């Protein structure tokens, strides 16, 4: 009997930038990274899917708008409906919102400036594939780097997101307190990441894939990828 | 028949409009200090081949709703068509 290695697919869109870092993070944390292509209708039997950061299709029209209708999104949608773990990072988060797989939208930072900084994120729920090995209230340090990361939602969506506990991460001070100064982009309620109603689709603006190697900065991304691999394995053996 | 449509996409009121702000901030430099409330939207022009203008318009409405705009943050308006019976 062999111990199976969770296989995590990372979709490359034209203009993706962080696909290789995401694959590398998966491998660093002990998983098998599987490169996926936006124009294919094939998830290659992976156990989890990551939509990486970057500027898919040049971010023409709106960030993530064109990618949200890419061929492989049909397969991601079916995979998500079957309960498969899906993680969208930065541009990937924007794509999932544009595809209607996550509520809300991401607009230009309130400062109108691109931000590139390490932020602190408080885990709001452990009931998702990327937070299952964390405890609500824990704070992880992860970098953000984006110009359009201000999370917004309609009043109705926001009520549902907060009432049903769909906020996965909030920008906080190092000690865990929500504050305006801890919010890098003006996101409503300091929201850094959300999930869908079922909890298996998660999007966040910070980049956990850039935070797994202690040689190059904070390692707050490690528990997210560790959780994702555990969830992927659970799905694979289910 | 082929119909030409134009769609205007604008940010919902109250949302940050950095392009509008940047344009507004640059106007005093060219001598206009009396301008405020500048907003920048998106203009999309498209030709649609359909049996009737009504059907073409319905398609444009759907295109605008599903791709050209994001209902969470944007409003859109389909302008009246300037019918173009151009060569195929």
Interface residues (C-beta under 8 A of the other chain):
Chain A: X61 X62 X65 X69 X97 X98 X104 X105 X107 X108 X110 X112 X150 X152 X153 X154 X157 X186
Chain B: X11 X15 X16 X18 X21 X22 X42 X67 X68 X70 X72 X73
